[in-house]
């Protein structure tokens, strides 16, 4: 994990809950968050109930980020890009939620998925999973933007 991301996690733990905001602002603008760093930050935001602020940052996801049954993840800003089957898999109960504000999601093609004729999606939600999008751009060059399955 980048030292800047570790500093963000430490700052999240030291801030009173009602003012918590996991911010990637300590990361240099030229830095792109890896899927490992994003997973650490998102997991901390879920655990603490804080908002993950990715303003002016990019995240490269190699694997889908999966929300568990009662997970609530709120993300503000940033671009999240990946070529896996999906960027986010929301398979939660009614208590769980993925809320995105001012985010850009870009689902890119991959040679492996093209060969297998597997489409995928930027957002995949099933069951009672909830997704809230506010002022977001969702694009998929290799599948669906949003795929909902009940």
C-alpha positions in Angstrom: 0.0 0.0 0.0 1.2 3.5 -0.8 2.4 5.5 2.2 -0.1 8.2 1.3 -3.0 5.7 1.4 -1.8 4.4 4.8 -1.8 8.1 6.1 -5.4 8.4 4.8 -6.4 5.3 6.8 -4.8 6.6 9.9 -6.5 10.0 9.5 -9.9 8.3 9.1 -9.4 6.4 12.4 -8.4 9.6 14.3 -11.3 11.7 13.1 -14.7 11.8 15.0 -17.3 9.7 13.3 -19.7 12.5 12.3 -16.9 14.2 10.5 -15.2 11.2 8.9 -14.3 11.2 5.3 -11.8 8.9 3.8 -10.0 11.1 1.3 -7.4 10.3 -1.3 -6.2 13.9 -1.3 -2.9 12.9 0.2 -2.1 11.0 -3.0 -0.3 13.0 -5.6 -2.5 14.0 -8.6 -0.2 11.9 -10.9 -0.8 8.8 -8.8 -3.4 6.3 -9.8 -4.8 4.2 -7.0 -4.3 0.4 -7.6 -7.1 -2.0 -6.9 -5.3 -3.1 -3.7 -5.1 0.5 -2.4 -8.8 1.2 -3.4 -9.9 -2.0 -1.7 -8.1 -0.9 1.5 -9.7 2.5 1.4 -13.1 1.2 0.5 -13.0 -1.4 3.3 -12.1 1.3 5.8 -14.9 3.5 4.6 -17.4 0.6 4.9 -16.1 -0.3 8.4 -16.2 3.3 9.7 -19.3 4.5 7.8 -17.4 7.3 6.2 -17.5 8.7 2.7 -14.6 7.7 0.4 -13.5 10.9 -1.4 -11.7 10.2 -4.7 -12.0 13.7 -6.1 -9.5 14.3 -8.9 -8.2 10.7 -8.6 -8.3 7.6 -10.8 -8.7 4.0 -9.7 -7.6 1.0 -11.8 -9.6 -2.1 -10.9 -8.3 -5.5 -12.1 -11.0 -7.4 -10.3 -14.6 -6.5 -9.4 -15.1 -4.8 -6.0 -17.8 -6.9 -4.2 -20.1 -5.4 -1.6 -21.2 -7.9 1.1 -24.7 -8.4 2.5 -25.0 -5.3 4.8 -22.1 -3.2 3.4 -22.7 0.5 2.8 -20.2 2.2 0.6 -20.4 5.9 -0.4 -17.9 7.3 -2.9 -17.6 10.9 -4.0 -15.7 12.0 -7.1 -13.0 10.3 -9.1 -12.8 8.0 -12.1 -13.0 4.2 -11.6 -11.7 2.2 -14.6 -11.4 -1.5 -15.2 -11.5 -4.3 -17.7 -12.7 -7.1 -15.4 -16.2 -8.7 -15.7 -17.6 -5.8 -13.7 -16.3 -2.8 -11.7 -18.7 -3.3 -8.8 -20.8 -6.3 -7.8 -23.6 -5.3 -5.4 -25.1 -8.4 -3.8 -26.5 -6.9 -0.6 -29.6 -7.1 1.5 -31.9 -4.1 1.7 -29.5 -2.7 4.4 -26.6 -2.6 1.9 -26.0 0.2 -0.5 -23.5 1.5 -3.1 -23.9 5.2 -3.4 -21.8 7.1 -6.0 -21.7 10.9 -6.3 -19.9 12.7 -9.1 -18.0 9.6 -10.2 -17.0 8.4 -13.6 -17.2 4.6 -14.3 -15.5 3.2 -17.4 -15.8 -0.5 -18.1 -13.2 -1.4 -20.7 -12.9 -4.5 -23.0 -10.4 -7.2 -22.3 -9.0 -9.8 -24.7 -10.0 -12.6 -22.3 -13.6 -11.6 -22.1 -13.8 -10.9 -25.8 -12.5 -14.4 -26.5 -15.1 -15.9 -24.1 -17.9 -13.7 -25.5 -18.5 -12.5 -21.9 -20.0 -9.0 -21.7 -20.1 -7.9 -18.1 -21.0 -4.5 -16.8 -19.8 -1.4 -15.1 -22.3 -2.0 -12.2 -23.8 -5.4 -11.5 -26.6 -5.5 -8.9 -28.6 -8.6 -7.9 -31.2 -9.6 -5.4 -32.2 -6.7 -3.1 -28.9 -4.8 -3.7 -29.3 -1.0 -3.9 -27.3 1.4 -6.0 -27.7 5.2 -5.9 -26.1 7.2 -8.7 -25.9 11.0 -8.4 -24.4 13.1 -11.2 -22.3 10.1 -12.4 -21.1 9.0 -15.9 -21.4 5.3 -16.5 -19.9 3.8 -19.7 -19.1 0.3 -20.9 -17.2 -0.5 -24.1 -17.7 -4.2 -23.5 -21.1 -4.9 -22.0 -23.8 -3.1 -20.0 -23.5 0.1 -18.1 -25.8 -1.1 -15.4 -27.0 -4.8 -15.1 -29.8 -5.5 -12.6 -30.9 -9.1 -11.8 -33.6 -9.9 -9.3 
